[in-house]
Amino acid sequence: MPKVEKKTEEVVIKEMNFKYAIIHIEGDGDLVLNKMNASNTRQLVADDRKAASLWEAQHKNKWENIITSIHWKNGIPVEDTNAECTEDLLYEMLNPANNAPCITSFGLKKSWGQAVVRQEVDKYSTKFDSAVNIVSEGGLIPVKFTEWRLDERLMSPKRGAPITVQLNHFTGWSADIPIKYTENVYSINEIATIINYAGFSIGIGSGRTSGYGRYHIVGIT
């Protein structure tokens, strides 16, 4: 039989032309940060939730609930949050020289994609999602602020008696968002317009339906 020569095909991988920018945003009102705190997390992952709920009720630590309901740039500097979280620790962590509260890159990116659809920039957010990434360490964006206050209020869950919740309000807030993007689909000006749409109509953090967490772009570098 005659030999069949194998054809070899050269594979050329085209280099993608990524660009980088930092989007500087400022809040148009309070930013409210409130994720699931350590106490609720312990109850949810416990094998015996009833026993865990009883233990948490007996060892309730207001400052643990406040501190652990925020994402922190440098984490929480204590191992036993239930025993070591105090008012002094909270104010120490709020000092910008020591730590910083954060918003999540996941939440930001999701809201930008929602703006693409809501503002009818495109029917779906798929193209935008593939063209823009937030390149933050640990998926967190540190927030600068001029004032923090605690909003304690009663809320009525769907089941059971009203409960007291603590909401962290940050006034005069701003953030710098590093992005990596390609201009194959959207230019940086179009990306900035979409982000401004998201800041105006969607916002970030908790209480967005009440108007919290709104923002606008003040610069791009």
C-alpha positions in Angstrom: 0.0 0.0 0.0 1.3 3.5 -0.8 2.2 5.6 2.2 -0.3 8.3 3.0 1.5 11.5 4.1 0.0 13.1 7.1 -0.8 16.7 6.6 0.1 19.1 9.4 -1.7 22.3 10.0 -0.1 25.1 11.8 -2.3 26.5 14.5 -1.9 30.3 15.0 -3.4 31.7 18.2 -4.2 35.4 17.7 -3.2 37.6 20.5 -6.2 39.3 22.1 -5.8 43.1 22.4 -6.8 43.7 26.0 -6.9 47.2 27.5 -7.0 48.3 31.1 -8.7 51.3 32.8 -9.7 52.4 36.3 -13.3 53.6 36.6 -13.6 56.2 39.4 -17.1 56.4 40.9 -18.7 58.6 43.6 -22.0 57.9 45.4 -25.1 60.0 45.0 -26.4 58.9 48.4 -25.7 56.4 51.2 -24.2 53.1 50.4 -25.7 50.3 52.6 -23.7 47.1 53.1 -25.3 44.1 54.6 -24.2 40.5 53.8 -25.0 37.4 55.8 -23.3 37.7 59.2 -21.2 35.0 60.9 -24.0 34.0 63.4 -26.5 33.3 60.6 -23.8 31.4 58.6 -23.0 29.1 61.6 -26.7 28.3 62.0 -27.1 27.4 58.4 -24.1 25.1 58.2 -24.7 23.4 61.5 -25.8 19.7 61.6 -28.3 20.5 64.4 -29.8 23.9 63.5 -32.1 23.9 66.4 -29.2 23.5 68.9 -27.1 26.0 66.9 -30.0 28.6 67.0 -30.2 28.1 70.8 -26.4 28.6 71.2 -26.4 31.7 69.1 -29.3 33.2 71.1 -27.4 32.6 74.3 -24.1 34.0 73.0 -25.4 36.9 70.9 -22.8 39.5 70.1 -24.1 42.7 68.5 -20.6 43.8 67.3 -19.9 40.4 65.7 -23.2 40.8 63.7 -22.2 44.3 62.6 -18.6 43.6 61.7 -19.2 40.3 59.9 -22.0 41.7 57.8 -19.4 43.7 55.8 -16.8 42.4 53.3 -13.4 43.8 54.4 -10.4 44.5 52.3 -8.0 42.9 54.8 -10.4 40.4 56.4 -11.3 40.4 60.0 -8.2 40.4 62.3 -9.5 38.0 65.0 -10.0 34.2 64.9 -13.0 33.9 67.3 -15.3 36.6 66.0 -18.0 35.7 68.5 -15.8 36.4 71.5 -13.4 39.0 70.1 -15.6 41.3 68.0 -16.1 44.6 70.0 -17.1 48.2 69.4 -13.4 49.2 69.6 -12.5 46.6 66.9 -15.2 47.9 64.6 -13.9 51.5 64.8 -10.4 50.2 64.4 -11.4 48.5 61.2 -13.3 51.5 59.9 -10.0 53.5 60.1 -8.8 53.7 56.5 -5.2 53.2 57.7 -6.1 49.7 58.9 -8.9 48.3 56.7 -11.7 49.2 54.3 -15.3 48.1 53.7 -15.8 46.6 50.2 -18.4 46.1 47.5 -18.1 42.9 45.4 -16.9 42.8 41.8 -19.6 40.1 41.3 -22.4 42.5 42.3 -21.0 45.3 40.2 -20.5 43.2 37.1 -24.0 41.8 37.4 -25.6 45.2 37.7 -23.7 46.4 34.7 -25.1 43.5 32.7 -28.6 44.3 33.9 -28.2 47.9 32.7 -27.3 46.7 29.2 -30.7 45.0 29.0 -32.8 47.5 30.9 -31.5 50.5 28.8 -32.0 48.4 25.6 -28.3 48.7 24.7 -28.6 45.1 23.7 -31.2 42.4 24.0 -28.8 40.3 26.2 -25.8 41.1 28.3 -23.7 38.2 26.9 -21.5 40.4 24.7 -20.9 42.9 27.5 -20.1 40.1 30.0 -17.5 38.6 27.7 -15.9 42.0 26.8 -15.5 43.5 30.3 -14.0 42.1 33.4 -13.3 43.6 36.8 -9.8 42.7 38.0 -10.0 43.3 41.7 -8.0 41.3 44.3 -10.2 38.7 46.0 -13.3 40.0 44.0 -13.5 43.0 46.3 -13.5 46.7 45.6 -12.5 48.9 48.7 -14.7 51.8 49.5 -13.6 55.2 50.7 -16.1 57.2 52.8 -16.5 60.3 55.0 -19.0 59.0 57.5 -20.3 55.7 58.8 -23.5 55.2 60.8 -25.5 52.2 62.0 -29.2 52.0 61.2 -31.0 49.7 63.6 -34.6 48.9 62.7 -37.3 46.3 63.2 -38.1 44.1 60.2 -40.9 41.7 59.8 -39.9 38.4 58.2 -42.4 36.3 56.2 -42.6 34.0 59.2 -42.2 34.6 62.9 -41.9 37.7 65.1 -40.2 41.0 64.0 -36.4 41.0 64.3 -33.9 43.8 64.8 -31.4 44.3 62.0 -28.3 46.5 61.8 -27.5 48.1 58.5 -24.2 49.8 57.8 -24.6 53.2 56.1 -21.7 54.9 54.4 -22.0 58.5 53.4 -19.7 60.4 51.0 -18.5 57.2 49.5 -16.3 56.5 46.4 -14.5 53.6 44.8 -11.9 52.9 42.1 -12.8 50.0 39.9 -10.0 48.4 37.8 -11.3 46.8 34.6 -9.9 44.8 31.8 -11.7 45.1 28.4 -11.6 44.6 24.7 -13.0 47.1 22.3 -14.2 44.5 19.8 -17.8 45.0 20.9 -17.9 48.2 23.0 -15.6 51.2 23.2 -14.5 52.5 26.5 -16.9 55.4 26.1 -19.8 52.9 25.6 -18.6 50.9 28.6 -18.6 54.1 30.7 -22.1 55.0 29.5 -23.4 51.5 30.5 -21.7 51.8 34.0 -23.3 55.3 34.4 -26.7 53.8 33.5 -26.2 51.1 36.2 -25.2 53.7 38.8 -28.2 55.8 38.0 -30.9 53.2 37.8 -29.7 50.1 39.7 -26.9 51.0 42.2 -24.9 48.6 44.4 -25.2 47.2 47.9 -28.4 46.7 50.0 -31.5 48.8 49.8 -31.2 49.5 46.1 -35.0 49.4 45.7 -35.1 52.3 48.2 -32.6 54.3 46.2 -29.4 53.5 48.1 -26.1 52.7 46.5 -26.6 55.0 43.5 -23.4 56.5 41.9 -21.9 58.1 38.9 -18.5 58.1 37.1 -16.2 61.1 37.9 -13.2 60.0 35.9 -11.4 57.2 34.0 -7.7 56.7 34.0 
